[in-house]
Amino acid sequence: MVDETLDGTLAAKQENLLALLREMRRIIVAYSGGTDSAYLAWAAKQALGDNAIAITADSASIPASHKHDAEAFVRQFGIRHEFVETHEFDNPDYVRNDPNRCFHCKDELFTVLENVAAERNFTDIVYGVNKDDLGDYRPGQRAAKSHRVKAPLVDADLTKAEIRELSRQAGLPTWDRPAAACLSSRIPYGTPVTIQNIKTIEIGEEEIKALGFRQFRTRFHGELVRIEIASEELPRALNLETARKLTAIFKGLGYKYVTLDLEGYRQGSLNEVLTRQ
């Protein structure tokens, strides 16, 4: 049933999404816990019940807090869920951290999910890429195509804003969740990704969250950390007392220099160097 409170266009898109999912019969949702994959997991539950399962990568590159939030969401909505171990850090091509790092990460995840699907007779694997994602530099989409992973949110012509609104209407707590990405995305291309440096990033970002900031990133530059804060929150970060707290946090983690990026948070800022080459 389509929610009668939705406007006609959104209602039609949601119904189309549910119809696409029903056609797949038994599916695995690659579920990170973010807004898009959470909505997709919820929709798969509506369409297929227990013939849909959400599976989350148990990887060092995913913050522990994100894994806990992902578990809480599926419990709240009765969605089948499992974690699977992925081993991208065993791949030297991933650790090297060239611009194809995301391809190697998703290639590992989708290989693991393919094995699960084959062992347990799932017909399809889907993931939460949306229409807006198609214009960004995302090598993981190439991995999805090579593994024939489907993108039903794209097929249903859903944008990020529409997914947020549909999630809000459905009562999903993820509807306004800040954009998230794996911890490895904080490391500039060409700097090796190690479990040690991403754990330092994870600890630092949890401390920033504890200060009450909502949308931010830390970018690792060796002895220097560059902190991006959303523009609407940036004035508070520029407060001298807050600046002192941020400095104490990151110097305590071993950084020699703590900087605040005056351009503020922007998604995929480390990709900017690629467009200038």
Buried (B, 14 or more C-beta within 10 A) or exposed (E): EEEEEBEEEBBBBBBBBBEBBBEBEBBBBBBBBBBBBBBBBBBBBBBBEEBBBBBBBEBBBBBEEBBEBBBEBBEEBEBBBEBBEBEBBEBEEBBBBEBBBBBBBBBBBBEBBBEBBEEEEBEBBBBBBBBBBEEEEBBBBBBBEEBEBBBBBBBBBBBBEBBBBBBEBBEBBBBEBBBBBBBBBBBBBEBEBBBEBBBBBBBBBEBBBEEEBBBBBBBBBEEEBBBBBBEEBBEEBEEEEBBEBBBEBBEEBEBEEBBBBEEBBEEBBBBEEEEEE
